[in-house]
Amino acid sequence: MLISHATVGRLEVYGIADARPAPVDPTRSYPDVLRDAWAPHRRWLTEEGEFQPDLGCFVVRSPDGVALIDAGIGPGPRSEE
């Protein structure tokens, strides 16, 4: 789903939403941040206090071609579990 579009010089950049995982406790994604530290940022959490990530990628179109840029989310802080 297209979520944004911008023109940068001769480039057309499209932000594309490609996944919306289930909400998680924010300390799972950010284990070094104490739960109380999220209080000023409640607007970014669900009513249950969970973090709802939106994952996406970019499609960049230039006069020379089109590229899909998806950096991924990596293994995460607890990849050894």
Secondary structure, DSSP 8 states (H G I E B T S, - for coil): -EEEEEEETTEEEEEEEEE----B-HHHH-TTS-GGGGGGGGGGB-TTS-B---EEEEEEEETTEEEEE-----S-TTTT-
